[in-house]
């Protein structure tokens, strides 16, 4: 309660009934508390992470990660649908962890200290960025000079020869 309240005055309080005191207490308002969002302090500290841990978490070498961010032409910041700005490095980390199995959004919320809706939105935006900029590489497999028909046949035979559940284009 606020010290300027009538309830802090012992002389006034002596003349009030319990109903009056209760009514005054219910009328007094608590000062509004600022909301602390789950996504407020969610900055991933990659510098403190060991190379072994980084590789285990994100499936890439720590030293190669800046090269990957540049190669994917990631924008400097990605803004989620909720209006949260995330650096390109953190956004790519979120996306890579989201694609790793098994991961639930609530698990990633604790890992990245971001709300699960922000994790989902950022991951989707990164995937959209990659598809928009590099989707043409997958839409037409005949434009790659390094990908020969004989290589595709060898890969198809390798998959077909194993007990793989992946469908082969040839078989």
C-alpha positions in Angstrom: 0.0 0.0 0.0 1.0 3.6 -0.6 2.2 5.5 2.5 0.0 8.4 1.7 -3.1 6.3 2.2 -5.6 7.1 4.9 -4.9 3.6 6.2 -1.5 4.7 7.4 -2.9 7.4 9.6 -3.5 5.9 13.1 -6.0 8.6 14.1 -8.3 8.2 11.1 -8.0 4.4 11.3 -9.3 4.4 14.8 -12.7 5.8 13.6 -13.2 3.4 10.7 -15.2 0.2 10.8 -14.0 -3.0 9.3 -16.2 -2.6 6.3 -14.8 0.9 5.7 -11.2 -0.4 5.9 -12.0 -3.2 3.5 -13.7 -0.8 1.1 -10.6 1.5 1.2 -8.2 -1.4 0.7 -10.2 -2.7 -2.3 -10.2 0.9 -3.8 -6.4 1.2 -3.5 -4.7 0.1 -6.6 -1.3 -1.5 -6.9 1.0 0.4 -9.2 1.1 -1.3 -12.5 4.1 -3.6 -12.9 6.0 -3.7 -16.1 5.7 -6.9 -18.0 8.8 -8.9 -18.4 8.5 -10.7 -21.7 10.1 -14.1 -22.2 11.8 -12.7 -25.3 13.3 -9.7 -23.6 16.7 -11.0 -22.8 17.0 -13.8 -25.2 20.4 -13.1 -26.7 22.3 -16.2 -27.5 25.9 -16.0 -26.4 27.8 -18.0 -28.9 31.2 -16.7 -27.7 30.9 -18.6 -24.4 29.8 -21.8 -26.2 32.6 -24.4 -26.8 33.2 -25.5 -30.4 32.1 -29.1 -29.5 28.9 -27.9 -27.9 28.2 -25.6 -30.9 28.6 -28.5 -33.3 26.4 -30.8 -31.2 23.6 -28.1 -31.0 23.7 -26.7 -34.5 25.4 -29.3 -36.7 28.0 -26.9 -38.0 31.5 -25.9 -37.0 31.6 -22.7 -34.9 34.4 -21.2 -37.1 32.3 -21.8 -40.3 29.1 -20.3 -39.0 29.8 -16.6 -40.0 30.7 -17.9 -43.5 27.3 -19.8 -43.6 25.4 -16.6 -42.6 27.1 -14.7 -45.4 26.6 -17.5 -47.9 22.9 -17.6 -47.2 22.8 -13.8 -47.6 21.0 -13.4 -44.3 19.8 -9.8 -43.6 21.5 -8.2 -40.5 18.3 -8.5 -38.5 15.1 -10.5 -38.8 11.9 -9.1 -37.3 9.4 -11.7 -36.1 5.7 -11.3 -36.5 5.6 -10.2 -32.9 7.9 -7.3 -33.6 11.0 -8.8 -31.9 14.3 -8.1 -33.7 16.8 -11.0 -33.8 20.3 -10.9 -35.3 21.0 -13.0 -38.4 23.3 -15.3 -36.4 20.7 -16.0 -33.7 17.9 -16.4 -36.3 19.9 -19.0 -38.2 20.7 -20.8 -34.9 17.0 -20.8 -34.0 16.1 -22.3 -37.4 18.8 -25.0 -37.3 17.7 -26.0 -33.8 14.1 -26.0 -34.9 14.9 -28.4 -37.8 16.9 -30.7 -35.5 14.9 -33.7 -34.2 13.4 -33.9 -31.6 12.6 -30.4 -30.7 9.4 -28.8 -29.4 8.8 -25.0 -29.4 8.5 -25.0 -25.6 12.0 -26.6 -25.3 13.4 -24.0 -27.7 11.7 -21.3 -25.7 13.8 -22.2 -22.7 17.0 -22.7 -24.7 16.9 -19.3 -26.5 15.0 -17.4 -23.8 12.5 -16.3 -26.4 8.7 -16.8 -26.5 7.7 -19.9 -28.5 5.8 -17.8 -30.9 8.9 -15.7 -31.6 11.0 -18.9 -32.1 8.4 -20.2 -34.6 8.1 -16.9 -36.5 11.8 -16.4 -36.7 12.4 -20.0 -37.9 9.7 -19.6 -40.6 11.1 -16.3 -41.8 14.6 -17.8 -42.1 13.2 -20.8 -44.1 11.3 -18.4 -46.3 14.4 -16.3 -46.9 16.4 -19.4 -47.9 13.6 -20.7 -50.2 13.1 -17.3 -51.8 16.8 -16.8 -52.5 18.0 -20.3 -53.2 14.8 -22.3 -54.1 15.7 -22.0 -57.8 18.6 -24.3 -57.1 16.2 -27.1 -56.2 13.5 -26.5 -58.6 15.6 -27.4 -61.7 18.2 -30.0 -61.0 19.5 -29.8 -64.6 21.2 -26.4 -64.2 24.0 -27.7 -61.9 27.3 -28.4 -63.7 28.5 -30.4 -60.8 25.5 -32.7 -60.7 25.7 -35.3 -63.4 23.1 -37.9 -64.4 25.6 -40.7 -63.6 26.0 -39.3 -60.0 22.2 -39.2 -59.6 22.0 -42.8 -60.7 24.7 -43.9 -58.3 22.9 -42.1 -55.4 19.6 -43.8 -56.4 21.2 -47.2 -56.5 22.8 -46.6 -53.1 19.5 -45.6 -51.5 17.7 -48.5 -53.2 20.3 -51.0 -52.0 19.8 -50.1 -48.4 16.7 -50.5 -46.3 16.1 -46.8 -46.6 12.5 -45.5 -46.3 13.4 -42.7 -48.7 11.8 -43.1 -52.1 14.2 -43.3 -55.0 13.3 -41.4 -58.2 14.5 -44.3 -60.3 12.8 -47.2 -58.4 
